[in-house]
Amino acid sequence: MPGREWRQCEILTLHPAEQWRGAGTALIETAGQLARQQGYVRLWLITTNDNVDALRFYQRRGFCLVTVHRGAVDRSRAR
Ligand SMILES: CC(C)(COP(=O)(O)OP(=O)(O)OC[C@H]1O[C@@H](n2cnc3c(N)ncnc32)[C@H](O)[C@@H]1OP(=O)(O)O)[C@@H](O)C(=O)NCCC(=O)NCCS
């Protein structure tokens, strides 16, 4: 039985039909509420380090940059 620390929720994709209209913020807030309701202790996602809009967006909404995997997306796409 996994411990509490494993109760994590991953956002697989976030792609509003129109940018800069507040949809991304609303979706993130809703995902956070759902994760909390389900008892998840961590909400996380992966993005690429060239996506500076996304990095700014997430960090301004309380997400922390915790790990950088150099070349991971290049390796994944090559496979
Ligand atoms: C990054 C992304 C997900 C953000 O979603 P979004 O819907 O554009 O985000 P929001 O509109 O909620 O907020 C973005 C900015 O617009 C501003 N904004 C929100 N509503 C606004 C409005 N009505 N008028 C002007 N500005 C507004 C917000 O203040 C915010 O600025 P901030 O980052 O300085 O706080 C989105 O731009 C996107 O889809 N990018 C391409 C796909 C992508 O990279 N997805 C993430 C991959 S992990």
The ligand as a Gaussian input file, in Angstrom:
#p B3LYP/6-31G(d) Opt

LIG

0 1
 C        0.791000      28.702000     -20.601000
 C       -0.729000      28.574000     -20.755000
 C       -1.159000      27.174000     -20.409000
 C       -1.399000      29.564000     -19.816000
 O       -2.823000      29.496000     -20.003000
 P       -3.670000      30.836000     -20.289000
 O       -5.095000      30.466000     -20.405000
 O       -3.068000      31.563000     -21.435000
 O       -3.380000      31.602000     -18.906000
 P       -4.231000      32.771000     -18.235000
 O       -4.957000      33.552000     -19.272000
 O       -5.022000      32.191000     -17.122000
 O       -3.095000      33.634000     -17.567000
 C       -1.981000      34.039000     -18.352000
 C       -1.708000      35.506000     -18.166000
 O       -2.722000      36.275000     -18.789000
 C       -3.216000      37.237000     -17.851000
 N       -4.648000      37.350000     -18.105000
 C       -5.615000      36.487000     -17.748000
 N       -6.809000      36.921000     -18.171000
 C       -6.583000      38.100000     -18.821000
 C       -7.415000      39.029000     -19.504000
 N       -8.739000      38.852000     -19.579000
 N       -6.828000      40.072000     -20.110000
 C       -5.489000      40.254000     -20.042000
 N       -4.651000      39.411000     -19.405000
 C       -5.191000      38.351000     -18.792000
 C       -2.936000      36.662000     -16.498000
 O       -2.767000      37.683000     -15.533000
 C       -1.670000      35.898000     -16.724000
 O       -0.549000      36.708000     -16.527000
 P        0.552000      36.286000     -15.439000
 O        1.190000      34.986000     -15.882000
 O        1.495000      37.416000     -15.492000
 O       -0.161000      36.137000     -14.146000
 C       -1.176000      28.948000     -22.179000
 O       -0.650000      30.177000     -22.537000
 C       -0.924000      27.918000     -23.242000
 O       -1.819000      27.185000     -23.608000
 N        0.271000      27.835000     -23.827000
 C        0.540000      26.909000     -24.924000
 C        0.434000      25.452000     -24.479000
 C        1.364000      25.189000     -23.342000
 O        2.511000      25.595000     -23.360000
 N        0.846000      24.503000     -22.316000
 C        1.611000      24.152000     -21.142000
 C        2.448000      22.961000     -21.419000
 S        2.894000      22.160000     -19.913000

